[in-house]
Amino acid sequence: MRILAPRLREEVFALLPEGVEVRFLDEPWPKGADLFIPPFGQEEVVRKVFAEVEVRVVQTLSAGVDWILPLLPPGVTLCDGSGIHDAPVAEWVVMALLALLKDLPGFLEAKKEGRWAPKRLEDLEGKTVLLLGYGSIGRAVEARLRPFGVEVLPVAKHARPGVYTPKDLPHLLPQADAVVLLLPLTPETQKVVDQAFLERMKPGALLVNAGRGGLVDTEALLKALEVGRVRVALDVTDPEPLPEGHPLWARAHLLTPHVAGLSEGFTRRAARFLAEQVGRYLRGEPLLNVVQEGY
């Protein structure tokens, strides 16, 4: 079996079975590759690979695949990296909720100005949090929120016991103290958070986006922030990277540069996942995380 991949840390490939050949993108490319790991966001490199190398399976190490879907040749199987980023993204979400409820941005500003500014703070306990997107990351977020005494409202594309669907949003949004966005970006989810969505949210509720920037209509969000309709924590934006001088820099309560999934544990988790996926390929078993309907 031959893998074509960017030059990641050696530990990512340390658990692969014997006999698996890894060829890196900065080396001469083979004519064919059983599995191609694309470099995230490098569309020109990916296009060139698809033009010059016969690829059977594309395995992203990111959970989102919106960036590569338009580039995928017919007949190539696409698998995403769901599961690799569950823990760090879930931790970022909990951090963001606590930071806004405990007004960490306000206290950091007061510290910078040398002001002693005590105030009454909100509790996470007793809050209702709506998870819009209930895949592996959503379940990881829920597992971390439950011990805080949080009521979780999970929303997924398909109904199942205890899980709502988007058609339930009109009556769920007014109940939620916080809405966490964990959806993939697809034509159906593009700008799902629009003016009508924001107007249905409870006044002063938290909007936390750990999914994709394109899930949110940025102009509608800026208007909602201008009148204090919501409070917002963003790890992703539209546009991204956020340009210097963009009004979201000033209006967002918390903003990080798409780092929720970047963590020191990535190498360990990616190595385990890749070893399992390659083993399945070699044994002729069904692959993990095969992308269907855009995710």
C-alpha positions in Angstrom: 0.0 0.0 0.0 1.3 3.5 -0.9 0.3 6.7 0.9 1.0 10.2 -0.5 1.1 12.8 2.3 2.5 16.2 3.3 5.5 16.0 5.5 3.9 15.7 8.9 5.6 14.7 12.1 7.1 11.2 11.9 4.9 10.1 14.8 1.8 10.4 12.7 3.0 7.5 10.6 4.6 5.5 13.5 1.8 3.0 14.0 1.3 2.0 10.4 1.5 -1.7 9.6 4.8 -3.0 8.1 5.1 -2.8 4.3 3.1 0.5 4.0 5.1 3.0 1.9 4.7 6.7 2.7 5.8 9.1 -0.1 5.8 12.8 0.9 4.7 15.7 -1.3 8.2 17.2 -1.4 9.5 14.0 -3.0 8.9 12.7 -6.5 5.2 11.7 -6.7 4.2 8.1 -7.6 1.9 7.4 -10.5 -0.7 6.0 -8.1 -1.5 6.2 -4.4 -3.9 4.0 -2.5 -4.4 6.8 0.0 -3.8 10.6 -0.3 -3.6 12.8 2.8 -4.2 16.4 1.4 -2.5 19.4 2.9 -5.3 21.4 4.5 -6.4 24.4 2.4 -3.7 24.0 -0.3 -6.1 23.8 -3.2 -3.5 24.3 -5.9 -1.3 21.4 -4.6 -4.4 19.1 -4.3 -5.5 19.9 -7.9 -2.0 19.1 -9.2 -2.0 15.8 -7.3 -5.3 14.8 -8.7 -4.1 15.7 -12.2 -0.9 13.7 -12.0 -1.5 10.8 -9.5 -4.2 8.2 -9.7 -5.7 8.3 -6.2 -8.1 5.8 -4.7 -8.9 7.2 -1.3 -8.5 10.7 0.1 -8.2 10.9 3.8 -8.3 14.3 5.4 -7.1 14.9 8.9 -9.6 17.6 9.4 -13.2 17.1 10.3 -14.5 19.5 7.7 -14.1 18.7 4.0 -16.0 21.6 2.5 -12.7 23.0 1.0 -11.8 19.8 -0.9 -15.2 18.6 -2.1 -15.2 20.7 -5.2 -11.8 19.4 -6.2 -12.5 15.7 -5.8 -12.4 13.6 -9.0 -15.2 11.2 -9.8 -14.9 7.8 -8.3 -12.5 8.8 -5.5 -13.6 7.9 -2.0 -13.3 10.7 0.5 -13.0 10.1 4.3 -12.8 12.9 6.9 -10.9 13.0 10.2 -13.9 13.0 12.5 -12.9 11.9 15.9 -9.3 13.3 15.8 -10.3 16.8 17.0 -13.2 15.9 19.3 -11.4 16.6 22.6 -9.7 19.9 21.8 -12.7 21.4 20.1 -15.0 20.4 22.9 -12.6 21.9 25.4 -12.5 25.1 23.4 -16.3 25.3 23.4 -16.4 24.9 27.2 -13.7 27.5 27.6 -15.6 29.9 25.4 -18.9 29.4 27.3 -17.2 30.0 30.6 -15.2 32.9 29.4 -18.3 34.8 28.2 -20.4 33.9 31.3 -17.6 34.9 33.7 -16.8 38.0 31.5 -13.2 37.1 31.1 -12.8 39.6 28.2 -14.1 42.3 30.5 -11.7 41.4 33.3 -8.7 41.3 31.0 -9.6 44.7 29.7 -9.9 46.0 33.3 -6.6 44.5 34.1 -4.9 46.2 31.2 -6.3 49.5 32.4 -5.5 48.9 36.0 -9.1 49.0 37.1 -10.5 47.0 40.0 -13.9 46.1 38.6 -15.9 43.5 40.6 -19.3 42.4 39.3 -21.9 39.7 39.7 -21.2 36.8 37.3 -23.4 34.2 35.5 -23.3 30.5 36.2 -22.9 27.8 33.6 -24.9 25.5 35.9 -28.6 25.6 35.0 -28.0 27.0 31.5 -29.6 25.5 28.4 -27.2 24.9 25.5 -28.3 24.1 22.0 -25.8 22.1 20.0 -26.4 22.7 16.3 -24.5 19.7 14.9 -24.4 16.5 16.9 -21.7 14.4 15.5 -18.7 13.1 17.3 -17.6 16.7 18.4 -21.1 17.5 19.5 -21.2 14.4 21.7 -17.9 15.3 23.1 -19.2 18.8 24.0 -22.2 17.3 25.6 -20.2 14.9 27.7 -18.2 17.9 29.1 -21.2 20.1 29.7 -23.4 17.6 31.6 -21.2 17.6 34.8 -21.7 21.4 34.9 -25.5 20.9 35.3 -26.3 22.0 31.8 -29.4 21.1 29.9 -28.3 20.1 26.3 -30.5 20.4 23.3 -28.8 18.4 20.5 -29.8 19.2 16.9 -28.8 16.9 14.0 -29.8 16.5 10.4 -31.7 13.3 11.0 -34.1 12.7 13.9 -33.4 10.0 16.5 -34.5 9.5 20.1 -33.5 12.6 22.2 -32.2 14.5 19.2 -34.0 17.3 17.5 -33.8 18.4 13.8 -33.5 21.8 12.2 -37.2 22.1 11.8 -37.4 22.3 15.6 -35.2 25.4 15.8 -38.0 28.0 15.8 -39.2 26.8 19.2 -35.8 25.7 20.5 -33.9 28.9 19.9 -35.9 31.1 22.3 -35.2 28.5 25.1 -31.4 28.4 24.7 -29.0 30.4 26.7 -26.3 29.5 24.3 -26.1 28.1 20.8 -23.0 26.2 19.8 -22.3 25.8 16.0 -20.7 22.5 15.1 -22.1 21.9 11.6 -20.1 21.1 8.5 -20.3 23.7 5.8 -22.6 22.5 2.9 -25.0 24.3 0.6 -27.7 23.6 3.1 -25.9 25.0 6.1 -24.4 28.1 4.4 -25.5 31.1 6.4 -27.9 29.1 8.5 -27.4 31.7 11.2 -29.1 34.6 9.4 -31.1 37.6 10.7 -34.2 35.5 11.3 -32.1 32.9 13.3 -30.5 35.6 15.4 -33.9 37.3 16.1 -35.3 34.0 17.4 -32.4 33.6 19.9 -33.0 34.6 23.5 -31.9 38.3 24.0 -28.3 38.3 25.4 -27.8 34.6 24.5 -24.3 33.3 23.6 -23.4 32.3 20.1 -20.4 30.1 19.9 -19.0 29.1 16.5 -16.5 26.2 16.4 -17.7 24.9 13.0 -17.1 27.0 9.9 -17.3 30.8 9.4 -19.7 30.4 6.5 -22.4 29.0 8.8 -23.0 32.6 9.9 -24.2 35.6 7.8 -21.5 38.0 9.0 -23.5 41.2 8.2 -26.5 39.9 10.1 -24.2 39.0 13.1 -22.6 42.5 13.1 -26.1 44.1 13.2 -27.1 41.8 16.1 -23.9 42.7 18.0 -24.4 46.4 17.4 -27.7 46.3 19.2 -26.5 43.9 21.9 -28.9 41.1 20.7 -26.3 38.3 21.3 -22.8 37.7 22.7 -20.4 35.9 20.5 -17.3 33.7 20.7 -15.8 32.8 17.3 -13.0 30.4 16.4 -14.0 30.7 12.7 -15.1 33.7 10.6 -16.3 34.7 7.2 -14.0 35.9 5.7 -11.1 33.9 7.1 -8.5 34.9 7.9 -10.2 37.9 9.3 -8.7 41.0 7.6 -7.1 43.8 9.6 -9.7 46.4 10.5 -12.7 44.2 10.1 -15.5 45.2 12.5 -15.7 41.7 14.0 -12.3 42.4 15.7 -13.9 45.0 17.8 -17.5 43.6 18.2 -16.9 39.9 18.9 -16.6 39.2 22.6 -14.1 36.4 22.1 -12.2 35.6 18.8 -9.5 33.1 18.2 -7.8 32.3 14.8 -9.2 28.8 14.0 -7.2 27.1 16.7 -9.8 25.0 18.5 -8.6 21.8 16.8 -4.9 22.6 17.0 -3.5 20.8 20.1 -0.4 19.0 21.2 -2.4 15.7 21.2 -3.1 15.9 17.5 -0.1 13.7 16.5 -1.1 11.0 18.9 -4.8 10.9 17.9 -4.0 11.2 14.2 -1.5 8.3 14.4 -4.1 6.0 16.1 -6.8 7.0 13.5 -4.6 6.6 10.5 -3.3 3.1 11.7 -6.9 2.0 12.1 -8.0 3.3 8.7 -5.0 1.8 6.9 -5.6 -1.5 8.6 -9.2 -1.5 7.4 -8.0 -0.7 3.9 -5.6 -3.6 3.9 -8.1 -6.0 5.3 -10.8 -5.0 2.8 -13.1 -3.7 5.6 -15.4 -0.7 5.4 -13.5 2.5 5.9 -14.2 5.0 8.7 -15.8 8.4 8.1 -16.7 7.9 4.4 -18.2 11.3 3.4 -21.7 11.2 2.1 -24.0 14.1 1.5 -21.1 16.5 2.1 -20.0 15.1 5.4 
